[in-house]
């Protein structure tokens, strides 16, 4: 209730500031001997002067009564008569803090030819805000659309239109309007993007929602946005272990690898694919974050961790020889795998070199993964620009899973370089 009263008082002050300069409120305009310019007709001049005197004396009910009496009198009123009476009624209602009565007469005044362009903008904007607060979204939308027609198409007004459309169930229109808001901003603000995302989802525009969440992770790379950006990949029914492992790698990098089951599956896949060092680092992180709650899981993955440590020590010692053998292989696949192994041990420079040689040799069985691994290695070598280029190559793949993953890794690299 206190917030509503504060809004009403502020509303009244703002609108009065746009009205007090109008000549019609001075005695000269209402009186019979008016100067040149718009004047009220002789038939209403005297009673309106009496109404104005009542307002000066703060007898607002009397002023309202006199104005309404004039309005109900037979005989044609001029457009300026009606404009003057609506303005005076608004003043009186406003002084009584009766916005429910004040707003409709001001809305009528805003349609008058005698309201200036600036006045119409101020009035219609505040009328829209009032109706929105009152949850009369149809009237809020009407007033806001009228304000836009006067040239007031700033982000605040478009935002109000979008919210009104959404609350009226016009989800596609709401999303389109909010997209206008986002398009006006050099760097879209987080709240506008969140609203656009919500509106896209409600409009069942999955493509639009995906584009919006990509903007969220690009500008505001928070784990909750990344979780949604990755949802389609995480929930995909894929049998491609390479793709699954690389999805988990991104989840780990952006802070959304949280569940014990995800840590466990990533560790298992990494070990199966020949990366015991990655299994070791993933499980060490899992235990540090206490993600395993059941004792049997703790025992099982502690055993897996111990085995991974032993295999990693042997694997790491053998890597130089493995790399030599891979260099003599007919295709680049083994060099890429060696690079991925170096990457799992944090030796990013060696990883970049080996993977690059593997890509250059060609005839790769998994070219998308090779470029993805190269990008990851470059990103971890603090070369975000080169990493982004590698990820963009993956994003152009005909493999939809890798195309999506490459695009998300590119966004991650872009956020790192910003």
VEXDREN-2710 file (C-alpha; in Angstrom, 1 decimal):
% VEXDREN-2710
k/r/px/py/pz
1/UNK/0.0/0.0/0.0
2/UNK/2.9/2.4/0.9
3/UNK/4.6/1.7/-2.5
4/UNK/1.3/2.3/-4.3
5/UNK/0.8/5.7/-2.6
6/UNK/4.4/6.6/-3.4
7/UNK/3.7/5.8/-7.0
8/UNK/0.5/7.9/-7.1
9/UNK/2.2/10.9/-5.5
10/UNK/5.2/10.7/-7.9
11/UNK/2.8/10.1/-10.8
12/UNK/0.9/13.2/-9.9
13/UNK/4.0/15.4/-9.5
14/UNK/5.4/14.3/-12.8
15/UNK/2.2/15.0/-14.7
16/UNK/1.5/18.3/-13.0
17/UNK/5.0/19.5/-14.0
18/UNK/4.0/18.9/-17.6
19/UNK/0.7/20.7/-17.2
20/UNK/1.3/23.8/-15.0
21/UNK/2.8/25.7/-17.9
22/UNK/-0.4/25.5/-19.9
23/UNK/-2.0/28.9/-20.4
24/UNK/-5.4/27.5/-19.9
25/UNK/-4.8/27.2/-16.2
26/UNK/-4.2/30.9/-15.7
27/UNK/-7.0/33.3/-14.9
28/UNK/-6.4/35.1/-18.2
29/UNK/-7.3/32.1/-20.3
30/UNK/-10.4/31.1/-18.3
31/UNK/-11.7/34.7/-18.0
32/UNK/-13.8/36.3/-20.6
33/UNK/-11.1/38.8/-21.7
34/UNK/-8.6/36.1/-22.8
35/UNK/-5.6/37.0/-24.9
36/UNK/-5.2/35.8/-28.5
37/UNK/-4.8/32.1/-28.8
38/UNK/-6.9/29.1/-27.9
39/UNK/-9.8/30.1/-25.6
40/UNK/-12.7/28.4/-24.0
41/UNK/-16.1/29.4/-25.4
42/UNK/-18.2/32.1/-23.6
43/UNK/-20.8/29.7/-22.4
44/UNK/-18.3/27.8/-20.2
45/UNK/-15.8/30.5/-19.3
46/UNK/-17.7/31.7/-16.2
47/UNK/-18.4/28.3/-14.6
48/UNK/-14.9/27.2/-15.3
49/UNK/-13.5/30.3/-13.7
50/UNK/-15.6/29.4/-10.6
51/UNK/-14.2/25.9/-10.7
52/UNK/-10.7/27.2/-10.9
53/UNK/-11.4/29.5/-7.9
54/UNK/-12.6/26.5/-5.9
55/UNK/-9.4/24.7/-6.7
56/UNK/-7.3/27.7/-5.6
57/UNK/-9.2/27.5/-2.3
58/UNK/-8.5/23.7/-2.2
59/UNK/-12.2/22.9/-2.5
60/UNK/-11.5/20.1/-4.9
61/UNK/-14.9/18.4/-4.6
62/UNK/-16.7/21.6/-5.4
63/UNK/-14.3/22.2/-8.4
64/UNK/-15.1/18.7/-9.7
65/UNK/-18.8/19.2/-9.3
66/UNK/-18.7/22.5/-11.2
67/UNK/-16.7/21.1/-14.0
68/UNK/-19.0/18.1/-14.4
69/UNK/-22.0/20.4/-14.3
70/UNK/-20.5/22.3/-17.2
71/UNK/-19.8/19.1/-19.1
72/UNK/-23.4/17.9/-18.7
73/UNK/-24.9/21.2/-19.9
74/UNK/-26.7/21.0/-23.3
75/UNK/-25.0/22.7/-26.2
76/UNK/-22.0/21.9/-28.2
77/UNK/-18.6/22.3/-26.6
78/UNK/-15.5/23.2/-28.6
79/UNK/-12.4/20.9/-28.7
80/UNK/-10.6/23.4/-26.5
81/UNK/-13.4/23.5/-24.0
82/UNK/-13.2/19.7/-23.6
83/UNK/-9.4/19.9/-23.4
84/UNK/-9.6/22.6/-20.7
85/UNK/-12.2/20.7/-18.6
86/UNK/-10.2/17.4/-18.8
87/UNK/-7.0/19.2/-17.6
88/UNK/-8.8/20.9/-14.8
89/UNK/-10.5/17.6/-13.7
90/UNK/-7.2/15.9/-13.7
91/UNK/-5.7/18.6/-11.5
92/UNK/-8.6/18.3/-9.0
93/UNK/-8.6/14.5/-8.9
94/UNK/-4.8/14.5/-8.6
95/UNK/-5.0/16.7/-5.6
96/UNK/-7.3/14.2/-4.0
97/UNK/-5.0/11.4/-5.0
98/UNK/-7.8/9.8/-6.9
99/UNK/-5.8/8.3/-9.8
100/UNK/-8.6/6.0/-10.8
101/UNK/-10.6/9.1/-11.8
102/UNK/-7.7/11.2/-12.8
103/UNK/-6.1/8.9/-15.4
104/UNK/-9.1/8.5/-17.8
105/UNK/-9.6/12.3/-18.1
106/UNK/-5.9/12.8/-18.7
107/UNK/-6.0/10.0/-21.4
108/UNK/-8.8/12.0/-23.0
109/UNK/-6.7/15.2/-22.9
110/UNK/-3.8/13.4/-24.5
111/UNK/-5.9/12.8/-27.6
112/UNK/-6.6/16.5/-28.0
113/UNK/-5.0/18.5/-30.8
114/UNK/-4.1/21.0/-28.1
115/UNK/-1.8/18.7/-26.2
116/UNK/1.8/19.2/-27.4
117/UNK/3.9/16.3/-28.6
118/UNK/6.1/16.4/-25.4
119/UNK/3.0/16.5/-23.2
120/UNK/1.5/13.5/-25.0
121/UNK/4.7/11.5/-24.5
122/UNK/4.8/12.3/-20.7
123/UNK/1.1/11.7/-20.2
124/UNK/0.8/8.5/-22.2
125/UNK/3.9/7.0/-20.6
126/UNK/2.7/7.6/-17.1
127/UNK/-0.8/6.5/-17.9
128/UNK/0.7/3.2/-19.2
129/UNK/2.8/2.8/-16.1
130/UNK/-0.3/3.5/-13.9
131/UNK/-2.4/0.9/-15.6
132/UNK/0.4/-1.6/-15.6
133/UNK/0.7/-1.2/-11.8
134/UNK/-3.0/-1.6/-11.5
135/UNK/-2.7/-4.9/-13.5
136/UNK/-5.0/-3.5/-16.2
137/UNK/-2.7/-4.8/-18.9
138/UNK/-5.1/-4.1/-21.8
139/UNK/-5.2/-0.4/-21.0
140/UNK/-1.5/-0.3/-20.2
141/UNK/-0.8/-1.8/-23.6
142/UNK/-3.2/0.7/-25.4
143/UNK/-1.5/3.7/-23.7
144/UNK/2.0/2.4/-24.3
145/UNK/1.2/1.8/-28.0
146/UNK/-0.1/5.3/-28.3
147/UNK/3.0/6.6/-26.6
148/UNK/5.1/4.8/-29.2
149/UNK/3.1/6.4/-32.0
150/UNK/4.2/9.8/-30.6
151/UNK/7.8/8.8/-31.0
152/UNK/8.4/7.4/-27.5
153/UNK/9.8/4.1/-28.5
154/UNK/12.6/3.8/-26.0
155/UNK/13.6/0.6/-24.2
156/UNK/11.5/1.5/-21.1
157/UNK/8.3/1.8/-23.1
158/UNK/8.9/-1.2/-25.3
159/UNK/9.7/-3.2/-22.1
160/UNK/6.4/-2.3/-20.7
161/UNK/4.6/-3.2/-23.9
162/UNK/6.4/-6.6/-24.0
163/UNK/5.5/-7.4/-20.3
164/UNK/1.9/-6.4/-20.9
165/UNK/1.7/-8.6/-24.0
166/UNK/3.2/-11.5/-22.1
167/UNK/0.7/-11.1/-19.2
168/UNK/-2.1/-11.0/-21.7
169/UNK/-0.9/-14.3/-23.1
170/UNK/0.4/-12.7/-26.3
171/UNK/3.7/-14.6/-26.1
172/UNK/4.9/-14.3/-29.7
173/UNK/4.2/-10.6/-29.7
174/UNK/5.9/-10.2/-26.3
175/UNK/9.0/-12.0/-27.6
176/UNK/9.1/-9.9/-30.8
177/UNK/8.8/-6.6/-28.8
178/UNK/11.5/-7.7/-26.3
179/UNK/13.7/-8.6/-29.2
180/UNK/13.4/-4.9/-30.2
181/UNK/14.5/-3.9/-26.7
182/UNK/17.6/-6.1/-27.0
183/UNK/18.4/-4.9/-30.5
184/UNK/18.5/-1.3/-29.2
185/UNK/21.2/-2.2/-26.7
186/UNK/24.9/-2.3/-27.6
187/UNK/25.4/-4.8/-24.8
188/UNK/22.0/-6.3/-23.9
189/UNK/21.3/-6.0/-20.2
190/UNK/20.9/-9.3/-18.3
191/UNK/17.3/-8.7/-17.3
192/UNK/16.2/-8.0/-20.9
193/UNK/17.8/-11.1/-22.1
194/UNK/16.2/-13.2/-19.3
195/UNK/12.8/-11.8/-20.2
196/UNK/13.4/-12.5/-23.9
197/UNK/14.4/-16.0/-23.1
198/UNK/11.3/-16.5/-20.9
199/UNK/9.1/-15.1/-23.7
200/UNK/10.7/-17.3/-26.4
201/UNK/10.1/-20.4/-24.3
202/UNK/6.5/-19.5/-23.6
203/UNK/6.0/-18.8/-27.3
204/UNK/7.4/-22.3/-28.0
205/UNK/10.2/-20.7/-30.1
206/UNK/13.0/-23.2/-29.2
207/UNK/15.4/-21.7/-31.8
208/UNK/14.8/-18.2/-30.4
209/UNK/15.3/-19.4/-26.9
210/UNK/18.6/-21.1/-27.9
211/UNK/19.9/-17.9/-29.5
212/UNK/18.9/-15.9/-26.4
213/UNK/20.6/-18.2/-23.9
214/UNK/23.7/-18.1/-26.1
215/UNK/23.7/-14.3/-25.6
216/UNK/23.3/-14.8/-21.9
217/UNK/26.3/-17.1/-21.7
218/UNK/28.3/-14.8/-24.0
219/UNK/27.6/-11.6/-21.9
220/UNK/26.8/-13.1/-18.5
221/UNK/28.5/-16.5/-18.3
222/UNK/26.9/-17.8/-15.1
223/UNK/26.5/-21.5/-14.4
224/UNK/22.7/-21.4/-14.4
225/UNK/22.7/-20.0/-18.0
226/UNK/25.3/-22.5/-19.1
227/UNK/23.3/-25.4/-17.7
228/UNK/20.4/-24.3/-19.9
229/UNK/22.6/-23.7/-22.9
230/UNK/24.0/-27.3/-22.6
231/UNK/20.7/-28.9/-21.8
232/UNK/20.0/-30.2/-25.3
233/UNK/23.4/-31.8/-25.5
234/UNK/23.3/-33.2/-22.0
235/UNK/19.9/-34.7/-22.5
236/UNK/20.6/-36.0/-26.0
237/UNK/20.3/-39.7/-26.6
238/UNK/23.7/-40.2/-28.2
239/UNK/25.9/-43.3/-28.4
240/UNK/29.0/-41.2/-29.4
241/UNK/31.3/-41.5/-26.4
242/UNK/33.7/-38.9/-27.9
243/UNK/30.9/-36.3/-28.1
244/UNK/29.7/-37.2/-24.6
245/UNK/33.2/-36.7/-23.1
246/UNK/33.6/-33.4/-24.8
247/UNK/30.2/-32.2/-23.5
248/UNK/31.4/-33.1/-20.0
249/UNK/34.6/-31.2/-20.6
250/UNK/32.7/-28.0/-21.4
251/UNK/30.4/-28.6/-18.4
252/UNK/33.5/-28.9/-16.2
253/UNK/35.1/-25.8/-17.7
254/UNK/32.0/-23.6/-17.1
255/UNK/31.1/-24.8/-13.7
256/UNK/28.0/-26.9/-14.3
257/UNK/29.5/-30.3/-13.6
258/UNK/27.9/-30.8/-10.2
259/UNK/26.2/-34.2/-9.9
260/UNK/28.0/-37.2/-8.7
261/UNK/26.6/-39.2/-11.6
262/UNK/28.0/-36.8/-14.1
263/UNK/31.5/-36.9/-12.5
264/UNK/31.3/-40.6/-12.5
265/UNK/30.3/-41.0/-16.1
266/UNK/32.9/-38.5/-17.3
267/UNK/35.6/-40.4/-15.3
268/UNK/34.4/-43.7/-16.8
269/UNK/34.3/-42.5/-20.4
270/UNK/37.7/-40.8/-20.1
271/UNK/39.3/-44.0/-18.8
272/UNK/37.6/-46.1/-21.6
273/UNK/38.9/-43.6/-24.2
274/UNK/42.5/-43.9/-22.9
275/UNK/42.8/-40.8/-20.8
276/UNK/43.6/-42.0/-17.2
277/UNK/45.1/-38.6/-16.3
278/UNK/41.7/-37.0/-17.0
279/UNK/39.9/-39.7/-15.0
280/UNK/42.3/-38.9/-12.1
281/UNK/41.7/-35.1/-12.2
282/UNK/37.9/-35.5/-12.6
283/UNK/37.7/-37.9/-9.6
284/UNK/40.0/-35.8/-7.5
285/UNK/37.7/-32.8/-8.1
286/UNK/34.7/-34.9/-7.3
287/UNK/36.1/-36.0/-3.9
288/UNK/37.2/-32.5/-3.1
289/UNK/33.6/-31.3/-3.7
290/UNK/32.0/-34.2/-1.9
291/UNK/29.7/-35.1/-4.7
292/UNK/29.5/-38.8/-3.8
293/UNK/27.0/-39.2/-0.9
294/UNK/26.6/-43.0/-0.8
295/UNK/29.4/-44.9/0.8
296/UNK/29.4/-47.6/-1.9
297/UNK/29.9/-44.8/-4.5
298/UNK/32.8/-43.4/-2.5
299/UNK/34.4/-46.8/-2.2
300/UNK/33.9/-47.6/-5.9
301/UNK/35.3/-44.3/-7.2
302/UNK/38.1/-44.3/-4.7
303/UNK/39.1/-47.7/-6.1
304/UNK/38.8/-46.3/-9.7
305/UNK/40.8/-43.2/-8.7
306/UNK/43.6/-45.4/-7.3
307/UNK/43.7/-47.4/-10.5
308/UNK/43.7/-44.3/-12.7
309/UNK/46.6/-42.9/-10.8
310/UNK/48.7/-46.0/-11.5
311/UNK/47.7/-46.0/-15.1
312/UNK/48.3/-42.3/-15.5
313/UNK/51.9/-42.6/-14.2
314/UNK/52.7/-45.3/-16.7
315/UNK/50.9/-43.5/-19.5
316/UNK/52.6/-40.2/-18.9
317/UNK/56.1/-41.8/-18.8
318/UNK/55.3/-43.5/-22.1
319/UNK/53.9/-40.5/-23.9
320/UNK/57.2/-39.3/-25.7
321/UNK/57.6/-42.8/-27.2
322/UNK/53.9/-42.9/-28.1
323/UNK/54.2/-39.6/-29.8
324/UNK/57.1/-40.8/-31.9
325/UNK/55.1/-43.8/-33.0
326/UNK/52.1/-41.7/-33.8
327/UNK/54.2/-39.4/-36.0
328/UNK/55.0/-42.4/-38.2
329/UNK/51.3/-43.5/-38.4
330/UNK/49.6/-43.1/-41.8
331/UNK/46.8/-40.9/-40.4
332/UNK/46.7/-38.1/-37.8
333/UNK/44.3/-39.8/-35.4
334/UNK/47.0/-41.1/-33.1
335/UNK/48.8/-37.7/-32.9
336/UNK/45.5/-36.1/-31.9
337/UNK/45.0/-38.7/-29.2
338/UNK/48.5/-38.0/-27.9
339/UNK/47.7/-34.3/-27.9
340/UNK/44.5/-35.1/-25.9
341/UNK/46.6/-37.1/-23.4
342/UNK/49.0/-34.2/-23.0
343/UNK/46.0/-31.9/-22.5
344/UNK/44.7/-34.2/-19.7
345/UNK/48.0/-33.8/-17.9
346/UNK/48.0/-30.0/-18.2
347/UNK/50.8/-29.9/-20.8
348/UNK/48.9/-27.6/-23.1
349/UNK/51.9/-26.5/-25.3
350/UNK/52.7/-30.1/-26.2
351/UNK/49.0/-30.7/-26.7
352/UNK/48.6/-27.9/-29.2
353/UNK/51.7/-29.1/-31.1
354/UNK/50.6/-32.7/-31.3
355/UNK/47.0/-32.0/-32.2
356/UNK/48.1/-29.5/-34.9
357/UNK/50.4/-32.0/-36.4
358/UNK/47.7/-34.6/-36.4
359/UNK/45.2/-32.3/-38.1
360/UNK/47.9/-31.3/-40.7
361/UNK/48.6/-35.1/-41.4
362/UNK/44.8/-35.5/-42.2
363/UNK/42.7/-38.6/-42.9
364/UNK/41.1/-38.1/-39.5
365/UNK/38.4/-40.4/-38.3
366/UNK/37.0/-37.7/-36.0
367/UNK/37.9/-34.3/-37.6
368/UNK/35.4/-32.3/-35.5
369/UNK/36.8/-33.7/-32.3
370/UNK/40.4/-32.9/-33.4
371/UNK/39.5/-29.2/-34.0
372/UNK/37.6/-29.1/-30.7
373/UNK/40.5/-30.6/-28.8
374/UNK/42.8/-28.1/-30.5
375/UNK/40.6/-25.2/-29.4
376/UNK/40.5/-26.5/-25.8
377/UNK/44.3/-26.8/-25.7
378/UNK/44.7/-23.3/-27.1
379/UNK/42.1/-21.9/-24.7
380/UNK/44.0/-23.4/-21.8
381/UNK/47.2/-22.0/-23.2
382/UNK/45.5/-18.6/-22.8
383/UNK/45.2/-18.1/-26.6
384/UNK/41.4/-17.5/-26.7
385/UNK/41.4/-15.9/-30.2
386/UNK/43.0/-18.9/-31.8
387/UNK/40.8/-21.2/-29.8
388/UNK/37.7/-19.4/-31.0
389/UNK/38.7/-19.9/-34.6
390/UNK/39.2/-23.6/-34.0
391/UNK/35.8/-23.9/-32.3
392/UNK/34.1/-22.0/-35.1
393/UNK/35.3/-24.6/-37.5
394/UNK/33.6/-27.2/-35.3
395/UNK/30.5/-25.1/-35.3
396/UNK/30.3/-25.3/-39.1
397/UNK/30.2/-29.1/-39.0
398/UNK/27.4/-31.1/-40.5
399/UNK/27.3/-33.1/-37.3
400/UNK/24.6/-31.3/-35.4
401/UNK/26.0/-32.4/-32.0
402/UNK/29.5/-31.1/-32.7
403/UNK/28.1/-28.0/-34.4
404/UNK/26.2/-27.1/-31.3
405/UNK/29.1/-28.0/-29.0
406/UNK/31.6/-26.0/-31.1
407/UNK/29.3/-23.0/-31.0
408/UNK/29.1/-23.1/-27.2
409/UNK/32.9/-23.6/-26.8
410/UNK/33.3/-20.6/-29.1
411/UNK/31.1/-18.5/-26.8
412/UNK/33.1/-19.7/-23.8
413/UNK/36.3/-18.7/-25.5
414/UNK/34.8/-15.3/-26.5
415/UNK/33.8/-14.7/-22.8
416/UNK/37.3/-15.6/-21.8
417/UNK/38.9/-13.1/-24.2
418/UNK/36.4/-10.3/-23.4
END
